[in-house]
Amino acid sequence: MVKQLSILIIDDDSKLRDLLTQYLDGYGFKILTLPSGEKTVETVKRESPSLVILDIMMPGKDGLEVLRELRPHSNVPVIMLTAKGEDTDRIVGLELGADDYIPKPFNPRELLARIKAVLRRARDSERNGETKNNSGVIKVAGLTLSVAHQRLEIGDEQLELSSTEFKLLHALMSNHGTPLTRDDLMTLVWGKDFNAFDRSIDVHISKLRALFKPYPEHESRIRTIWGTGYMFVGEE
C-alpha cells in the first residue's frame, strides 16, 4: 500500500490554512495544520509529515525561529511563505535549511508545483543516498563526510550538517580539485527545476566556510574560482 503524503501547514491566517487544506486535500495530500510555531517540533516528531509549509510572518515565534528550532531534529523539506520582496528573509531561510520559498500572495497552483518539485528532489536525494551509502564515507584531505549519518568529521570532532549543507559539501568533496559552476551545484544539490534566486548558492557556501573557520588547516578548502564558481581543494 502506498503511503499517503502529508503536509504540515503552519500559518496564523486561519482563512489561508482552510484554503490550502481544501485545495491540497483535493490532490490527495493528508493535511495537518498549526496556527503558530509553538508545537512544530513535537508535531513533526509525532506525525512525520512529508513536507512543511511554514509562514515567516507570525506573531510570537516567527517562522525563521521555528525553522532554527526544527532543523536539529528533522530534515523534513520546508517551503517558506515570505512577504513579497523580502530578500533578507529568503536568504536567512535558506541559511537555516529551507528547501524553497514562495512570496505572498501566491497562486495555489504555483505552490502545488513547488511542493511537487521539492518532494521529487527529496525522493531523488533518498535514492542517491541509498546508493552512496554503500561506500559509507567520503574522505578528502583529512576530512571525513559520513553519508549514512550526514555529518562532517574533523579529527575527533563531529559536525552535524543540515540537509542542504550535506548535499552541497557532498557535491564539492565528491568533485574535489574540479571547479563547479553555480549551475552545476544548483543541479547537484537541488535539481534542475530549483527556482531559488542566484545568491542561494553563495549563501550556503558562506555557511559551509564558517564551519571550517575554527580549523586553520581547513579554512581555505572551499575556493572561489572567479568567473566560474567554487572548488573543493584537497592536499596541495
Backbone torsions as a table, in degrees:
resi	resn	phi	psi	omega
1	MET	NA	131.5	-179.8
2	VAL	-76.8	128.4	-179.8
3	LYS	-70.3	133.3	178.1
4	GLN	-70.8	131.1	178.4
5	LEU	-73.5	138.0	-178.0
6	SER	-120.3	147.8	-179.7
7	ILE	-127.8	129.8	175.6
8	LEU	-100.0	118.6	179.1
9	ILE	-102.7	123.5	179.8
10	ILE	-119.5	107.1	-176.9
11	ASP	-158.9	139.5	-179.2
12	ASP	-80.5	-8.0	-179.9
13	ASP	-86.8	104.4	-175.8
14	SER	-64.2	-35.2	179.8
15	LYS	-65.6	-40.7	178.5
16	LEU	-67.0	-41.2	177.4
17	ARG	-58.7	-45.9	-179.7
18	ASP	-64.1	-42.3	-179.5
19	LEU	-62.3	-48.4	-178.4
20	LEU	-68.3	-36.3	177.4
21	THR	-60.2	-48.1	-179.4
22	GLN	-65.2	-43.0	-176.9
23	TYR	-67.3	-49.6	-175.4
24	LEU	-74.5	-29.5	174.8
25	ASP	-60.5	-33.9	178.7
26	GLY	-66.3	-15.5	177.8
27	TYR	-105.4	16.4	171.2
28	GLY	90.0	6.4	178.9
29	PHE	-85.4	144.7	169.4
30	LYS	-86.1	126.8	-173.4
31	ILE	-109.6	130.4	172.6
32	LEU	-117.0	146.9	-179.4
33	THR	-136.1	151.6	172.1
34	LEU	-136.1	139.0	179.8
35	PRO	-82.6	-7.9	178.9
36	SER	-155.3	174.3	-178.0
37	GLY	-90.0	4.6	-171.6
38	GLU	-60.0	-37.2	-174.9
39	LYS	-111.4	24.9	-175.7
40	THR	-61.7	-52.5	-174.6
41	VAL	-60.3	-48.0	-178.7
42	GLU	-66.5	-34.0	178.2
43	THR	-68.3	-42.6	178.5
44	VAL	-64.4	-41.4	178.3
45	LYS	-63.3	-40.2	-176.2
46	ARG	-77.5	-42.9	-171.6
47	GLU	-96.9	-19.8	-178.1
48	SER	48.1	59.1	-179.6
49	PRO	-65.1	156.8	178.5
50	SER	-75.9	-25.8	-176.8
51	LEU	-160.9	151.4	177.2
52	VAL	-120.0	132.4	170.6
53	ILE	-104.8	117.5	-169.3
54	LEU	-125.6	119.0	177.2
55	ASP	-77.9	139.2	178.2
56	ILE	-79.9	-46.9	-173.8
57	MET	-85.1	89.0	176.0
58	MET	-129.4	145.5	177.5
59	PRO	-66.5	151.9	-178.3
60	GLY	77.6	-119.0	-179.2
61	LYS	-81.9	114.5	-177.6
62	ASP	-81.2	172.2	-174.4
63	GLY	-62.4	-33.6	179.9
64	LEU	-67.0	-40.7	177.5
65	GLU	-65.7	-39.6	178.0
66	VAL	-62.0	-45.2	-179.7
67	LEU	-63.8	-39.9	178.8
68	ARG	-61.0	-38.3	179.0
69	GLU	-74.4	-32.3	-174.5
70	LEU	-75.0	-40.6	-169.9
71	ARG	-58.3	-36.2	177.1
72	PRO	-64.7	-17.2	-175.5
73	HIS	-105.8	-22.9	-173.5
74	SER	-155.8	144.3	173.9
75	ASN	-105.4	24.1	177.7
76	VAL	-54.6	135.9	177.3
77	PRO	-58.5	138.4	-177.6
78	VAL	-129.0	128.5	170.8
79	ILE	-107.6	123.3	-179.3
80	MET	-90.6	141.1	171.0
81	LEU	-100.3	118.2	-174.7
82	THR	-118.4	158.4	173.8
83	ALA	-69.0	141.8	-177.3
84	LYS	-58.4	127.7	176.2
85	GLY	84.7	1.0	-178.7
86	GLU	-86.6	78.7	-178.3
87	ASP	-61.9	-35.0	-178.9
88	THR	-60.9	-43.6	178.6
89	ASP	-61.6	-39.9	-179.7
90	ARG	-65.1	-43.3	-179.2
91	ILE	-62.5	-48.4	-179.3
92	VAL	-63.1	-41.0	178.4
93	GLY	-59.3	-43.7	177.9
94	LEU	-65.9	-38.3	177.0
95	GLU	-60.4	-37.3	-177.0
96	LEU	-82.2	-5.8	175.6
97	GLY	108.7	16.7	173.5
98	ALA	-66.6	148.7	-178.0
99	ASP	-94.1	-24.2	178.0
100	ASP	-167.2	172.5	177.9
101	TYR	-146.2	158.3	174.9
102	ILE	-144.9	128.2	-177.9
103	PRO	-79.1	144.2	173.0
104	LYS	-84.0	148.0	-8.7
105	PRO	-75.7	156.3	-177.3
106	PHE	-137.2	159.7	175.0
107	ASN	-84.6	126.8	-179.9
108	PRO	-54.0	-29.1	178.8
109	ARG	-66.7	-35.8	177.2
110	GLU	-68.2	-41.1	177.2
111	LEU	-60.7	-43.2	178.8
112	LEU	-59.7	-42.0	179.0
113	ALA	-63.1	-40.8	179.7
114	ARG	-69.1	-38.7	176.0
115	ILE	-58.6	-47.7	-179.3
116	LYS	-63.0	-39.2	-179.9
117	ALA	-66.0	-44.3	-179.7
118	VAL	-65.5	-42.6	178.6
119	LEU	-65.0	-37.2	178.0
120	ARG	-65.0	-42.1	177.8
121	ARG	-63.8	-39.0	179.5
122	ALA	-64.1	-41.7	178.4
123	ARG	-64.7	-43.2	179.5
124	ASP	-62.8	-39.8	180.0
125	SER	-64.3	-40.5	178.9
126	GLU	-64.6	-42.4	178.9
127	ARG	-62.7	-44.7	179.3
128	ASN	-64.0	-37.8	179.6
129	GLY	-64.1	-37.8	178.5
130	GLU	-63.6	-36.9	179.0
131	THR	-71.7	-43.9	-176.3
132	LYS	-72.6	-22.2	-179.9
133	ASN	-65.9	-16.7	177.3
134	ASN	-61.5	-35.5	178.8
135	SER	-85.8	-25.0	172.5
136	GLY	84.2	-50.2	-174.7
137	VAL	-143.1	159.0	169.7
138	ILE	-119.4	125.4	-178.9
139	LYS	-117.2	123.6	178.2
140	VAL	-142.2	125.9	172.3
141	ALA	52.4	41.6	178.5
142	GLY	81.0	3.5	177.1
143	LEU	-104.7	142.1	179.4
144	THR	-123.5	120.3	176.0
145	LEU	-101.9	112.7	-179.4
146	SER	-84.3	113.3	-179.0
147	VAL	-70.3	-41.9	-176.6
148	ALA	-65.2	-38.0	-175.3
149	HIS	-102.8	-2.0	177.9
150	GLN	52.7	54.5	179.1
151	ARG	-146.1	160.7	179.3
152	LEU	-108.1	130.8	179.0
153	GLU	-109.4	122.2	177.4
154	ILE	-121.1	104.5	-174.0
155	GLY	62.8	-124.9	179.5
156	ASP	-91.9	-0.5	-177.3
157	GLU	-96.2	146.4	178.8
158	GLN	-121.7	123.0	-179.3
159	LEU	-107.5	119.1	177.4
160	GLU	-74.3	138.5	-177.4
161	LEU	-116.7	146.8	170.5
162	SER	-71.4	166.9	-179.9
163	SER	-57.9	-43.2	-178.9
164	THR	-69.4	-42.2	177.9
165	GLU	-59.5	-44.0	-179.5
166	PHE	-62.3	-48.1	-177.3
167	LYS	-64.4	-38.0	179.5
168	LEU	-69.2	-44.7	179.2
169	LEU	-66.9	-35.9	176.4
170	HIS	-60.6	-45.2	179.2
171	ALA	-62.0	-43.0	-177.8
172	LEU	-69.5	-46.5	-178.0
173	MET	-70.3	-32.8	177.7
174	SER	-66.8	-23.5	-178.9
175	ASN	-117.9	32.5	-175.3
176	HIS	-58.3	139.9	-177.2
177	GLY	85.7	-4.9	-179.3
178	THR	-116.3	122.3	177.4
179	PRO	-64.7	135.7	177.4
180	LEU	-119.3	132.3	177.6
181	THR	-75.0	166.4	176.0
182	ARG	-60.9	-38.8	177.7
183	ASP	-63.2	-40.2	176.7
184	ASP	-57.5	-47.4	-176.9
185	LEU	-68.1	-39.4	177.3
186	MET	-58.4	-43.0	-178.7
187	THR	-68.9	-45.1	-178.3
188	LEU	-65.7	-35.6	-175.0
189	VAL	-89.2	-47.1	-173.1
190	TRP	-114.2	-15.6	-176.8
191	GLY	97.6	161.9	-173.4
192	LYS	-67.6	-20.2	-175.6
193	ASP	-92.2	10.3	-179.2
194	PHE	-69.7	135.7	-172.2
195	ASN	-112.6	10.9	-178.4
196	ALA	-67.6	158.8	-177.7
197	PHE	-71.5	165.5	-169.1
198	ASP	-59.7	-29.1	-174.2
199	ARG	-75.3	-8.6	-174.2
200	SER	-60.1	-42.1	179.0
201	ILE	-62.2	-45.2	-179.5
202	ASP	-60.7	-38.1	178.6
203	VAL	-61.9	-46.3	-177.9
204	HIS	-71.3	-34.1	175.4
205	ILE	-61.6	-43.5	178.8
206	SER	-59.9	-39.3	-179.9
207	LYS	-68.9	-39.0	176.3
208	LEU	-63.8	-42.1	178.8
209	ARG	-61.0	-35.1	178.9
210	ALA	-64.4	-32.6	177.5
211	LEU	-64.7	-35.5	-177.9
212	PHE	-82.8	-15.7	-171.3
213	LYS	-56.4	-38.0	180.0
214	PRO	-70.5	-5.1	-176.3
215	TYR	-118.9	92.4	-173.3
216	PRO	-52.4	-36.2	-178.3
217	GLU	-71.1	-14.7	-179.1
218	HIS	-118.1	1.3	-172.1
219	GLU	-60.7	-28.8	-176.0
220	SER	-108.3	25.8	-178.7
221	ARG	-64.6	-36.6	-179.4
222	ILE	-97.1	109.0	-174.1
223	ARG	-104.0	136.7	173.5
224	THR	-79.0	127.3	175.3
225	ILE	-104.9	100.5	-172.0
226	TRP	-58.8	133.2	-179.4
227	GLY	82.2	-4.4	-178.9
228	THR	-123.9	-68.3	-176.7
229	GLY	169.2	-117.3	-175.3
230	TYR	-139.4	158.4	178.0
231	MET	-144.9	137.8	174.5
232	PHE	-88.2	125.0	-174.8
233	VAL	-98.4	126.2	175.2
234	GLY	-88.4	-150.5	179.7
235	GLU	-64.9	137.8	179.7
236	GLU	-115.7	NA	NA
